[in-house]
Amino acid sequence: MPFIHTMTNLPIPEETEKRLKAAYGEAAALIGKSENWLMLRFEDSCRLWMAGSGEPAAMVQVDLYGKAAPEAYEAMTARLTAVLEKELGLAPGRVYVRYAQTPYWGWDGGNF
């Protein structure tokens, strides 16, 4: 059950968002999850600053039920930054990726 929240100071056209959705769905397998449980939020045209600059940047937050191996997070970060570079032209050095793991996750009126 990952929830991936992407914030960027760039606009994300609808077709680009669809391609990001598909790529994130494939990337979920890297952390042992499937697209069947994936929830996404895209927040574009944010007022976002990085290193004192308003140049194109993004913050990606990955909330995860359970945890994954360190090498899985490495692979996920590489994939997410590559996808953002391809789809939005974002340099990998202008993207932060944060992971949050939790042993508690609610769904359908109960918890796992």
MOPAC internal coordinates of N, CA, C and O (Angstrom, degrees):
PM7 1SCF
backbone

  N    0.0000 0     0.00 0     0.00 0    0    0    0
  C    1.4265 1     0.00 0     0.00 0    1    0    0
  C    1.5184 1   111.30 1     0.00 0    2    1    0
  O    1.2310 1   120.34 1  -110.48 1    3    2    1
  N    1.2827 1   116.95 1    69.52 1    3    2    1
  C    1.4560 1   115.82 1   174.63 1    5    3    2
  C    1.5349 1   111.45 1   -84.03 1    6    5    3
  O    1.2310 1   121.85 1   -31.98 1    7    6    5
  N    1.3082 1   114.07 1   148.02 1    7    6    5
  C    1.4536 1   122.66 1   170.23 1    9    7    6
  C    1.5104 1   105.06 1  -120.86 1   10    9    7
  O    1.2310 1   120.43 1   -59.58 1   11   10    9
  N    1.3246 1   116.78 1   120.42 1   11   10    9
  C    1.4588 1   121.11 1  -179.30 1   13   11   10
  C    1.5154 1   108.76 1  -114.34 1   14   13   11
  O    1.2310 1   121.54 1   -60.12 1   15   14   13
  N    1.3170 1   114.67 1   119.88 1   15   14   13
  C    1.4612 1   122.53 1  -178.39 1   17   15   14
  C    1.5270 1   107.36 1  -112.68 1   18   17   15
  O    1.2310 1   120.77 1   -63.32 1   19   18   17
  N    1.3152 1   116.13 1   116.68 1   19   18   17
  C    1.4585 1   122.09 1  -179.62 1   21   19   18
  C    1.5227 1   109.68 1  -110.14 1   22   21   19
  O    1.2310 1   120.92 1   -58.61 1   23   22   21
  N    1.3182 1   115.84 1   121.39 1   23   22   21
  C    1.4611 1   122.42 1   176.30 1   25   23   22
  C    1.5230 1   108.15 1  -115.69 1   26   25   23
  O    1.2310 1   120.69 1   -46.93 1   27   26   25
  N    1.3145 1   116.28 1   133.07 1   27   26   25
  C    1.4517 1   120.34 1   178.36 1   29   27   26
  C    1.5237 1   110.09 1  -145.66 1   30   29   27
  O    1.2310 1   120.96 1   -24.76 1   31   30   29
  N    1.3116 1   115.77 1   155.24 1   31   30   29
  C    1.4609 1   119.77 1   176.78 1   33   31   30
  C    1.5323 1   111.11 1   -89.73 1   34   33   31
  O    1.2310 1   120.27 1  -171.14 1   35   34   33
  N    1.3096 1   117.09 1     8.86 1   35   34   33
  C    1.4606 1   122.50 1   175.47 1   37   35   34
  C    1.5252 1   110.62 1  -101.00 1   38   37   35
  O    1.2310 1   119.93 1   -26.23 1   39   38   37
  N    1.3240 1   117.74 1   153.77 1   39   38   37
  C    1.4658 1   119.15 1   172.15 1   41   39   38
  C    1.5300 1   109.25 1   -73.51 1   42   41   39
  O    1.2310 1   120.59 1   -31.97 1   43   42   41
  N    1.3165 1   116.48 1   148.03 1   43   42   41
  C    1.4658 1   121.49 1   175.52 1   45   43   42
  C    1.5243 1   107.48 1  -120.19 1   46   45   43
  O    1.2310 1   120.26 1   -78.10 1   47   46   45
  N    1.3257 1   117.10 1   101.90 1   47   46   45
  C    1.4674 1   119.64 1   177.44 1   49   47   46
  C    1.5357 1   110.55 1   -61.55 1   50   49   47
  O    1.2310 1   120.76 1   -24.71 1   51   50   49
  N    1.3138 1   116.15 1   155.29 1   51   50   49
  C    1.4601 1   122.21 1  -176.24 1   53   51   50
  C    1.5258 1   112.88 1   -54.17 1   54   53   51
  O    1.2310 1   120.05 1   134.63 1   55   54   53
  N    1.3169 1   117.50 1   -45.37 1   55   54   53
  C    1.4698 1   120.02 1  -179.24 1   57   55   54
  C    1.5270 1   111.63 1   -65.33 1   58   57   55
  O    1.2310 1   120.49 1   143.13 1   59   58   57
  N    1.3125 1   116.68 1   -36.87 1   59   58   57
  C    1.4698 1   120.81 1   176.98 1   61   59   58
  C    1.5186 1   110.04 1   -66.04 1   62   61   59
  O    1.2310 1   120.26 1   139.22 1   63   62   61
  N    1.3279 1   117.10 1   -40.78 1   63   62   61
  C    1.4607 1   120.71 1   177.89 1   65   63   62
  C    1.5286 1   110.93 1   -60.34 1   66   65   63
  O    1.2310 1   120.21 1   140.51 1   67   66   65
  N    1.2988 1   117.20 1   -39.49 1   67   66   65
  C    1.4745 1   120.89 1   178.12 1   69   67   66
  C    1.5292 1   110.89 1   -63.78 1   70   69   67
  O    1.2310 1   120.40 1   139.98 1   71   70   69
  N    1.3292 1   116.85 1   -40.02 1   71   70   69
  C    1.4675 1   119.79 1   178.24 1   73   71   70
  C    1.5322 1   110.42 1   -68.85 1   74   73   71
  O    1.2310 1   120.16 1   141.17 1   75   74   73
  N    1.3328 1   117.29 1   -38.83 1   75   74   73
  C    1.4672 1   120.63 1   175.64 1   77   75   74
  C    1.5250 1   110.56 1   -61.65 1   78   77   75
  O    1.2310 1   120.45 1   136.23 1   79   78   77
  N    1.3328 1   116.74 1   -43.77 1   79   78   77
  C    1.4694 1   121.90 1   178.91 1   81   79   78
  C    1.5250 1   110.62 1   -56.99 1   82   81   79
  O    1.2310 1   120.71 1   132.90 1   83   82   81
  N    1.3168 1   116.25 1   -47.10 1   83   82   81
  C    1.4651 1   120.81 1  -179.42 1   85   83   82
  C    1.5301 1   111.00 1   -64.47 1   86   85   83
  O    1.2310 1   120.39 1   136.00 1   87   86   85
  N    1.3220 1   116.86 1   -44.00 1   87   86   85
  C    1.4666 1   120.56 1  -179.33 1   89   87   86
  C    1.5280 1   111.48 1   -66.32 1   90   89   87
  O    1.2310 1   120.11 1   139.78 1   91   90   89
  N    1.3273 1   117.39 1   -40.22 1   91   90   89
  C    1.4649 1   120.87 1   177.50 1   93   91   90
  C    1.5330 1   110.19 1   -65.26 1   94   93   91
  O    1.2310 1   120.58 1   143.51 1   95   94   93
  N    1.3199 1   116.49 1   -36.49 1   95   94   93
  C    1.4606 1   120.54 1   177.14 1   97   95   94
  C    1.5165 1   111.68 1   -60.43 1   98   97   95
  O    1.2310 1   120.53 1   138.18 1   99   98   97
  N    1.3232 1   116.60 1   -41.82 1   99   98   97
  C    1.4625 1   121.14 1   177.00 1  101   99   98
  C    1.5270 1   110.73 1   -69.14 1  102  101   99
  O    1.2310 1   120.32 1   140.82 1  103  102  101
  N    1.3195 1   116.99 1   -39.18 1  103  102  101
  C    1.4662 1   121.50 1  -177.96 1  105  103  102
  C    1.5262 1   112.36 1   -66.35 1  106  105  103
  O    1.2310 1   119.80 1   153.48 1  107  106  105
  N    1.3181 1   117.98 1   -26.52 1  107  106  105
  C    1.4676 1   121.11 1  -179.33 1  109  107  106
  C    1.5289 1   111.50 1   -57.03 1  110  109  107
  O    1.2310 1   120.14 1   150.12 1  111  110  109
  N    1.3191 1   117.34 1   -29.88 1  111  110  109
  C    1.4662 1   121.01 1   178.80 1  113  111  110
  C    1.5314 1   111.54 1   -62.35 1  114  113  111
  O    1.2310 1   120.30 1   153.24 1  115  114  113
  N    1.3167 1   117.03 1   -26.76 1  115  114  113
  C    1.4642 1   120.67 1  -179.76 1  117  115  114
  C    1.5285 1   112.52 1   -64.35 1  118  117  115
  O    1.2310 1   120.71 1   153.31 1  119  118  117
  N    1.3376 1   116.24 1   -26.69 1  119  118  117
  C    1.4645 1   119.90 1   178.20 1  121  119  118
  C    1.5289 1   110.74 1  -107.54 1  122  121  119
  O    1.2310 1   121.09 1  -158.73 1  123  122  121
  N    1.3249 1   115.53 1    21.27 1  123  122  121
  C    1.4557 1   121.31 1   174.20 1  125  123  122
  C    1.5149 1   115.19 1    76.86 1  126  125  123
  O    1.2310 1   119.93 1  -157.04 1  127  126  125
  N    1.3230 1   117.74 1    22.96 1  127  126  125
  C    1.4644 1   121.55 1  -179.11 1  129  127  126
  C    1.5210 1   109.86 1  -121.58 1  130  129  127
  O    1.2310 1   120.97 1   -17.00 1  131  130  129
  N    1.3287 1   115.76 1   163.00 1  131  130  129
  C    1.4595 1   119.59 1   178.67 1  133  131  130
  C    1.5252 1   109.99 1  -114.71 1  134  133  131
  O    1.2310 1   121.58 1   -17.60 1  135  134  133
  N    1.3124 1   114.59 1   162.40 1  135  134  133
  C    1.4613 1   120.38 1   179.03 1  137  135  134
  C    1.5326 1   111.17 1   -64.82 1  138  137  135
  O    1.2310 1   120.33 1   158.34 1  139  138  137
  N    1.3283 1   116.98 1   -21.66 1  139  138  137
  C    1.4678 1   120.25 1   179.59 1  141  139  138
  C    1.5228 1   112.89 1   -59.46 1  142  141  139
  O    1.2310 1   120.01 1   155.20 1  143  142  141
  N    1.3200 1   117.59 1   -24.80 1  143  142  141
  C    1.4696 1   121.74 1  -178.55 1  145  143  142
  C    1.5240 1   112.47 1  -113.06 1  146  145  143
  O    1.2310 1   120.14 1  -174.38 1  147  146  145
  N    1.3010 1   117.33 1     5.62 1  147  146  145
  C    1.4635 1   122.20 1  -174.70 1  149  147  146
  C    1.5286 1   111.80 1   -83.10 1  150  149  147
  O    1.2310 1   120.89 1   -47.07 1  151  150  149
  N    1.3363 1   115.91 1   132.93 1  151  150  149
  C    1.4603 1   121.23 1   171.91 1  153  151  150
  C    1.5324 1   107.32 1  -121.35 1  154  153  151
  O    1.2310 1   120.92 1   -42.32 1  155  154  153
  N    1.3225 1   115.84 1   137.68 1  155  154  153
  C    1.4578 1   121.66 1  -176.93 1  157  155  154
  C    1.5302 1   110.99 1  -125.00 1  158  157  155
  O    1.2310 1   121.55 1   -31.16 1  159  158  157
  N    1.3096 1   114.63 1   148.84 1  159  158  157
  C    1.4616 1   121.15 1   170.18 1  161  159  158
  C    1.5186 1   107.12 1  -136.60 1  162  161  159
  O    1.2310 1   120.88 1   -51.87 1  163  162  161
  N    1.3283 1   115.92 1   128.13 1  163  162  161
  C    1.4576 1   122.03 1   175.78 1  165  163  162
  C    1.5201 1   108.19 1  -113.57 1  166  165  163
  O    1.2310 1   121.12 1   -54.55 1  167  166  165
  N    1.2976 1   115.47 1   125.45 1  167  166  165
  C    1.4598 1   122.29 1   178.75 1  169  167  166
  C    1.5269 1   107.05 1  -121.35 1  170  169  167
  O    1.2310 1   120.52 1   -73.59 1  171  170  169
  N    1.3122 1   116.62 1   106.41 1  171  170  169
  C    1.4573 1   119.51 1  -176.51 1  173  171  170
  C    1.5255 1   111.38 1  -104.80 1  174  173  171
  O    1.2310 1   121.41 1   -10.39 1  175  174  173
  N    1.3205 1   114.90 1   169.61 1  175  174  173
  C    1.4704 1   123.07 1   178.62 1  177  175  174
  C    1.5292 1   112.26 1    52.86 1  178  177  175
  O    1.2310 1   120.52 1  -143.57 1  179  178  177
  N    1.3371 1   116.62 1    36.43 1  179  178  177
  C    1.4691 1   122.02 1   177.81 1  181  179  178
  C    1.5260 1   109.62 1   -76.80 1  182  181  179
  O    1.2310 1   121.52 1   -23.22 1  183  182  181
  N    1.2871 1   114.69 1   156.78 1  183  182  181
  C    1.4647 1   119.22 1   169.64 1  185  183  182
  C    1.5198 1   105.63 1   -83.93 1  186  185  183
  O    1.2310 1   121.35 1   -82.81 1  187  186  185
  N    1.3092 1   115.02 1    97.19 1  187  186  185
  C    1.4591 1   122.35 1  -173.09 1  189  187  186
  C    1.5183 1   109.05 1  -128.76 1  190  189  187
  O    1.2310 1   120.83 1   -51.46 1  191  190  189
  N    1.3197 1   116.02 1   128.54 1  191  190  189
  C    1.4568 1   122.29 1   179.31 1  193  191  190
  C    1.5240 1   108.42 1  -120.42 1  194  193  191
  O    1.2310 1   120.69 1   -37.21 1  195  194  193
  N    1.3120 1   116.28 1   142.79 1  195  194  193
  C    1.4599 1   121.00 1   176.51 1  197  195  194
  C    1.5206 1   108.28 1  -138.53 1  198  197  195
  O    1.2310 1   121.02 1   -51.41 1  199  198  197
  N    1.3167 1   115.66 1   128.59 1  199  198  197
  C    1.4715 1   121.59 1  -179.95 1  201  199  198
  C    1.5306 1   111.34 1    54.40 1  202  201  199
  O    1.2310 1   121.03 1  -142.87 1  203  202  201
  N    1.3314 1   115.64 1    37.13 1  203  202  201
  C    1.4573 1   120.74 1   177.43 1  205  203  202
  C    1.5125 1   115.09 1    77.24 1  206  205  203
  O    1.2310 1   120.47 1  -172.61 1  207  206  205
  N    1.3248 1   116.70 1     7.39 1  207  206  205
  C    1.4579 1   121.10 1  -175.99 1  209  207  206
  C    1.5229 1   111.04 1  -121.70 1  210  209  207
  O    1.2310 1   121.22 1   -36.51 1  211  210  209
  N    1.3291 1   115.27 1   143.49 1  211  210  209
  C    1.4554 1   121.18 1   174.91 1  213  211  210
  C    1.5220 1   112.39 1   -93.17 1  214  213  211
  O    1.2310 1   120.37 1  -166.28 1  215  214  213
  N    1.3394 1   116.89 1    13.72 1  215  214  213
  C    1.4670 1   121.17 1   176.63 1  217  215  214
  C    1.5294 1   108.77 1   -60.81 1  218  217  215
  O    1.2310 1   120.03 1   -19.24 1  219  218  217
  N    1.3417 1   117.54 1   160.76 1  219  218  217
  C    1.4681 1   120.10 1  -178.23 1  221  219  218
  C    1.5288 1   112.31 1   -50.39 1  222  221  219
  O    1.2310 1   121.69 1   -47.68 1  223  222  221
  N    1.3393 1   114.37 1   132.32 1  223  222  221
  C    1.4631 1   121.63 1  -177.94 1  225  223  222
  C    1.5259 1   108.68 1  -156.08 1  226  225  223
  O    1.2310 1   121.16 1   -12.86 1  227  226  225
  N    1.3271 1   115.39 1   167.14 1  227  226  225
  C    1.4613 1   120.31 1   176.67 1  229  227  226
  C    1.5190 1   110.20 1  -150.45 1  230  229  227
  O    1.2310 1   121.57 1   -28.85 1  231  230  229
  N    1.3219 1   114.59 1   151.15 1  231  230  229
  C    1.4588 1   123.55 1   171.78 1  233  231  230
  C    1.5144 1   106.11 1  -121.45 1  234  233  231
  O    1.2310 1   120.60 1   -56.35 1  235  234  233
  N    1.3262 1   116.47 1   123.65 1  235  234  233
  C    1.4555 1   121.70 1   179.68 1  237  235  234
  C    1.5253 1   107.64 1  -116.35 1  238  237  235
  O    1.2310 1   120.71 1   -57.92 1  239  238  237
  N    1.3225 1   116.24 1   122.08 1  239  238  237
  C    1.4584 1   121.54 1   179.20 1  241  239  238
  C    1.5235 1   108.03 1  -110.34 1  242  241  239
  O    1.2310 1   121.12 1   -54.92 1  243  242  241
  N    1.3198 1   115.46 1   125.08 1  243  242  241
  C    1.4604 1   121.57 1  -179.99 1  245  243  242
  C    1.5284 1   107.46 1  -114.30 1  246  245  243
  O    1.2310 1   120.61 1   -71.15 1  247  246  245
  N    1.3313 1   116.44 1   108.85 1  247  246  245
  C    1.4544 1   122.05 1   175.85 1  249  247  246
  C    1.5210 1   106.80 1   -96.89 1  250  249  247
  O    1.2310 1   121.02 1   -46.40 1  251  250  249
  N    1.3291 1   115.66 1   133.60 1  251  250  249
  C    1.4522 1   120.01 1  -170.53 1  253  251  250
  C    1.5205 1   111.51 1  -135.62 1  254  253  251
  O    1.2310 1   120.68 1   -49.65 1  255  254  253
  N    1.3171 1   116.30 1   130.35 1  255  254  253
  C    1.4638 1   121.45 1   171.10 1  257  255  254
  C    1.5241 1   106.81 1   -75.89 1  258  257  255
  O    1.2310 1   120.61 1   -57.86 1  259  258  257
  N    1.3199 1   116.44 1   122.14 1  259  258  257
  C    1.4602 1   120.64 1  -176.23 1  261  259  258
  C    1.5104 1   109.77 1    86.09 1  262  261  259
  O    1.2310 1   120.96 1    32.13 1  263  262  261
  N    1.3106 1   115.77 1  -147.87 1  263  262  261
  C    1.4594 1   119.80 1   179.85 1  265  263  262
  C    1.5167 1   109.69 1  -152.48 1  266  265  263
  O    1.2310 1   121.54 1   -10.87 1  267  266  265
  N    1.3149 1   114.65 1   169.13 1  267  266  265
  C    1.4578 1   121.65 1   177.53 1  269  267  266
  C    1.5260 1   107.66 1  -129.01 1  270  269  267
  O    1.2310 1   120.70 1   -12.45 1  271  270  269
  N    1.3044 1   116.26 1   167.55 1  271  270  269
  C    1.4624 1   121.74 1   178.08 1  273  271  270
  C    1.5267 1   110.21 1   -71.51 1  274  273  271
  O    1.2310 1   119.96 1   -29.31 1  275  274  273
  N    1.3397 1   117.68 1   150.69 1  275  274  273
  C    1.4674 1   120.49 1   179.21 1  277  275  274
  C    1.5300 1   113.25 1   -52.41 1  278  277  275
  O    1.2310 1   120.23 1   141.13 1  279  278  277
  N    1.3345 1   117.16 1   -38.87 1  279  278  277
  C    1.4738 1   118.62 1  -179.64 1  281  279  278
  C    1.5326 1   111.85 1   -69.23 1  282  281  279
  O    1.2310 1   120.36 1   154.27 1  283  282  281
  N    1.3283 1   116.93 1   -25.73 1  283  282  281
  C    1.4680 1   120.06 1   176.02 1  285  283  282
  C    1.5255 1   110.18 1   -69.58 1  286  285  283
  O    1.2310 1   120.88 1   140.23 1  287  286  285
  N    1.3304 1   115.91 1   -39.77 1  287  286  285
  C    1.4698 1   119.16 1   176.89 1  289  287  286
  C    1.5269 1   110.61 1   -65.81 1  290  289  287
  O    1.2310 1   120.31 1   141.72 1  291  290  289
  N    1.3264 1   117.01 1   -38.28 1  291  290  289
  C    1.4746 1   120.66 1   176.75 1  293  291  290
  C    1.5230 1   110.32 1   -59.64 1  294  293  291
  O    1.2310 1   120.94 1   133.60 1  295  294  293
  N    1.3368 1   115.80 1   -46.40 1  295  294  293
  C    1.4654 1   120.53 1  -179.77 1  297  295  294
  C    1.5267 1   110.76 1   -64.95 1  298  297  295
  O    1.2310 1   120.44 1   140.39 1  299  298  297
  N    1.3241 1   116.77 1   -39.61 1  299  298  297
  C    1.4678 1   121.01 1  -179.73 1  301  299  298
  C    1.5308 1   110.56 1   -64.98 1  302  301  299
  O    1.2310 1   120.38 1   135.61 1  303  302  301
  N    1.3286 1   116.88 1   -44.39 1  303  302  301
  C    1.4625 1   120.22 1   178.52 1  305  303  302
  C    1.5266 1   110.42 1   -60.79 1  306  305  303
  O    1.2310 1   120.58 1   135.39 1  307  306  305
  N    1.3303 1   116.49 1   -44.61 1  307  306  305
  C    1.4652 1   120.23 1   179.30 1  309  307  306
  C    1.5282 1   110.73 1   -60.47 1  310  309  307
  O    1.2310 1   120.56 1   137.11 1  311  310  309
  N    1.3330 1   116.54 1   -42.89 1  311  310  309
  C    1.4654 1   120.32 1  -178.66 1  313  311  310
  C    1.5264 1   110.93 1   -67.36 1  314  313  311
  O    1.2310 1   120.32 1   132.40 1  315  314  313
  N    1.3302 1   116.99 1   -47.60 1  315  314  313
  C    1.4679 1   119.82 1  -178.24 1  317  315  314
  C    1.5227 1   111.39 1   -60.76 1  318  317  315
  O    1.2310 1   120.38 1   135.47 1  319  318  317
  N    1.3369 1   116.89 1   -44.53 1  319  318  317
  C    1.4640 1   118.74 1  -179.05 1  321  319  318
  C    1.5313 1   111.03 1   -67.60 1  322  321  319
  O    1.2310 1   120.13 1   144.55 1  323  322  321
  N    1.3339 1   117.35 1   -35.45 1  323  322  321
  C    1.4735 1   120.11 1   177.56 1  325  323  322
  C    1.5255 1   110.94 1   -65.61 1  326  325  323
  O    1.2310 1   120.49 1   139.35 1  327  326  325
  N    1.3222 1   116.67 1   -40.65 1  327  326  325
  C    1.4623 1   121.10 1   179.09 1  329  327  326
  C    1.5258 1   110.32 1   -64.83 1  330  329  327
  O    1.2310 1   120.23 1   136.39 1  331  330  329
  N    1.3196 1   117.16 1   -43.61 1  331  330  329
  C    1.4644 1   120.36 1   179.50 1  333  331  330
  C    1.5301 1   111.48 1   -66.89 1  334  333  331
  O    1.2310 1   120.63 1   146.30 1  335  334  333
  N    1.3138 1   116.39 1   -33.70 1  335  334  333
  C    1.4605 1   119.39 1   176.49 1  337  335  334
  C    1.5362 1   110.38 1   -67.18 1  338  337  335
  O    1.2310 1   120.86 1   135.58 1  339  338  337
  N    1.3274 1   115.97 1   -44.42 1  339  338  337
  C    1.4631 1   120.49 1  -179.26 1  341  339  338
  C    1.5251 1   111.85 1   -66.12 1  342  341  339
  O    1.2310 1   120.18 1   133.43 1  343  342  341
  N    1.3230 1   117.26 1   -46.57 1  343  342  341
  C    1.4648 1   121.16 1  -172.28 1  345  343  342
  C    1.5261 1   114.22 1   -84.74 1  346  345  343
  O    1.2310 1   120.15 1   147.96 1  347  346  345
  N    1.3361 1   117.31 1   -32.04 1  347  346  345
  C    1.4639 1   119.80 1  -176.16 1  349  347  346
  C    1.5292 1   113.86 1  -119.48 1  350  349  347
  O    1.2310 1   120.40 1   175.13 1  351  350  349
  N    1.3409 1   116.85 1    -4.87 1  351  350  349
  C    1.4526 1   120.02 1  -178.04 1  353  351  350
  C    1.5116 1   113.58 1    74.41 1  354  353  351
  O    1.2310 1   120.24 1  -161.01 1  355  354  353
  N    1.3438 1   117.15 1    18.99 1  355  354  353
  C    1.4658 1   121.52 1  -179.08 1  357  355  354
  C    1.5245 1   110.88 1   -78.85 1  358  357  355
  O    1.2310 1   120.30 1   -53.23 1  359  358  357
  N    1.3123 1   117.04 1   126.77 1  359  358  357
  C    1.4590 1   120.55 1   175.41 1  361  359  358
  C    1.5232 1   108.56 1   -67.79 1  362  361  359
  O    1.2310 1   119.42 1   -43.01 1  363  362  361
  N    1.3387 1   118.71 1   136.99 1  363  362  361
  C    1.4692 1   120.87 1  -179.84 1  365  363  362
  C    1.5295 1   113.45 1   -54.62 1  366  365  363
  O    1.2310 1   120.11 1   149.84 1  367  366  365
  N    1.3194 1   117.39 1   -30.16 1  367  366  365
  C    1.4558 1   121.38 1   178.39 1  369  367  366
  C    1.5193 1   113.81 1   -72.65 1  370  369  367
  O    1.2310 1   120.43 1   175.70 1  371  370  369
  N    1.3202 1   116.78 1    -4.30 1  371  370  369
  C    1.4671 1   121.63 1   178.29 1  373  371  370
  C    1.5326 1   110.72 1  -111.26 1  374  373  371
  O    1.2310 1   120.79 1  -159.54 1  375  374  373
  N    1.3287 1   116.09 1    20.46 1  375  374  373
  C    1.4631 1   121.03 1  -179.17 1  377  375  374
  C    1.5306 1   109.09 1  -128.00 1  378  377  375
  O    1.2310 1   120.62 1   -55.02 1  379  378  377
  N    1.3158 1   116.41 1   124.98 1  379  378  377
  C    1.4599 1   121.49 1   169.64 1  381  379  378
  C    1.5203 1   107.77 1  -100.49 1  382  381  379
  O    1.2310 1   120.66 1   -37.41 1  383  382  381
  N    1.3299 1   116.33 1   142.59 1  383  382  381
  C    1.4606 1   122.01 1   174.29 1  385  383  382
  C    1.5247 1   106.54 1  -126.74 1  386  385  383
  O    1.2310 1   120.63 1   -55.88 1  387  386  385
  N    1.3254 1   116.40 1   124.12 1  387  386  385
  C    1.4649 1   121.87 1  -179.92 1  389  387  386
  C    1.5242 1   108.82 1  -116.40 1  390  389  387
  O    1.2310 1   120.95 1   -43.09 1  391  390  389
  N    1.3251 1   115.78 1   136.91 1  391  390  389
  C    1.4594 1   121.61 1   178.04 1  393  391  390
  C    1.5246 1   109.21 1  -113.47 1  394  393  391
  O    1.2310 1   121.00 1   -43.78 1  395  394  393
  N    1.3176 1   115.69 1   136.22 1  395  394  393
  C    1.4589 1   122.15 1   174.97 1  397  395  394
  C    1.5210 1   107.11 1  -129.69 1  398  397  395
  O    1.2310 1   120.96 1   -53.66 1  399  398  397
  N    1.3196 1   115.77 1   126.34 1  399  398  397
  C    1.4551 1   121.53 1  -179.54 1  401  399  398
  C    1.5278 1   109.00 1  -108.15 1  402  401  399
  O    1.2310 1   120.78 1   -36.01 1  403  402  401
  N    1.3151 1   116.11 1   143.99 1  403  402  401
  C    1.4519 1   119.55 1   177.06 1  405  403  402
  C    1.5291 1   110.19 1  -140.79 1  406  405  403
  O    1.2310 1   120.40 1   -37.89 1  407  406  405
  N    1.3345 1   116.85 1   142.11 1  407  406  405
  C    1.4641 1   119.67 1   174.93 1  409  407  406
  C    1.5290 1   111.64 1   -85.05 1  410  409  407
  O    1.2310 1   120.53 1   175.81 1  411  410  409
  N    1.3330 1   116.58 1    -4.19 1  411  410  409
  C    1.4636 1   121.27 1  -177.08 1  413  411  410
  C    1.5120 1   109.60 1  -121.29 1  414  413  411
  O    1.2310 1   121.00 1   -50.40 1  415  414  413
  N    1.3249 1   115.69 1   129.60 1  415  414  413
  C    1.4653 1   120.38 1   179.03 1  417  415  414
  C    1.5138 1   107.05 1  -150.46 1  418  417  415
  O    1.2310 1   120.82 1   -54.42 1  419  418  417
  N    1.3143 1   116.04 1   125.58 1  419  418  417
  C    1.4465 1   120.27 1  -179.62 1  421  419  418
  C    1.5162 1   112.45 1   -99.12 1  422  421  419
  O    1.2310 1   121.49 1   -32.03 1  423  422  421
  N    1.3354 1   114.76 1   147.97 1  423  422  421
  C    1.4641 1   120.77 1   178.36 1  425  423  422
  C    1.5264 1   108.22 1  -165.14 1  426  425  423
  O    1.2310 1   120.90 1   -38.65 1  427  426  425
  N    1.2824 1   115.89 1   141.35 1  427  426  425
  C    1.4512 1   122.61 1   173.46 1  429  427  426
  C    1.5326 1   112.35 1    56.53 1  430  429  427
  O    1.2310 1   121.16 1  -141.10 1  431  430  429
  N    1.3294 1   115.39 1    38.90 1  431  430  429
  C    1.4642 1   120.83 1   176.38 1  433  431  430
  C    1.5146 1   115.20 1    82.18 1  434  433  431
  O    1.2310 1   119.83 1  -174.88 1  435  434  433
  N    1.3233 1   117.93 1     5.12 1  435  434  433
  C    1.4645 1   120.43 1   179.66 1  437  435  434
  C    1.5128 1   110.38 1  -146.38 1  438  437  435
  O    1.2310 1   120.48 1     6.26 1  439  438  437
  N    1.3048 1   116.69 1  -173.74 1  439  438  437
  C    1.4662 1   122.90 1   179.42 1  441  439  438
  C    1.5060 1   110.91 1  -121.16 1  442  441  439
  O    1.2310 1   121.56 1   -29.42 1  443  442  441
  N    1.3171 1   114.61 1   150.58 1  443  442  441
  C    1.4683 1   120.37 1   174.56 1  445  443  442
  C    1.5121 1   109.11 1   -80.30 1  446  445  443
  O    1.2310 1   120.10 1   180.00 1  447  446  445

